[in-house]
Amino acid sequence: MPDRFRALADPTRREILRLGEGDLTAGEIAEHFEMTFPSVSHHLSILKSAGLITDEREGQFIRYHLDATVIEELIGKLYDLIDPGRSR
C-alpha cells in the first residue's frame, strides 16, 4: 500500500491517472505533457509497479489502462484514516 501512496504523491502521475479509464498508448499519454517520452515511460512504470495501471500489448504498442478497483480501495483506506468508525 505505501508504494501506491508514493506513486500518487507525484503531481504528474496524478495527472496521468486523471486522463481516465480509456486505453491509451504511452505516445497518446505523452501528448498531454511537456516532457520527454522517457520521462512519461518512467512515470508509467512507477504507476504500473504500484498496481494503479495495467498494460496490454497490442501489436507494436502497449496500451495502458487505469485499474479503478485499486483506486476505489485506496479511497476506502483514506476514508478509514479520516473516520475509522464509519460503516461500509
Protein Blocks (a to p, Z undefined) as FASTA:
>chain_A
ZZmmmmmmpmklmmmmmnojbdcdfklmmmmpccdfklmmmmmmmmmmnopaccddehjb
ccddddfklmmmmmmmmmmmmmmmbcZZ
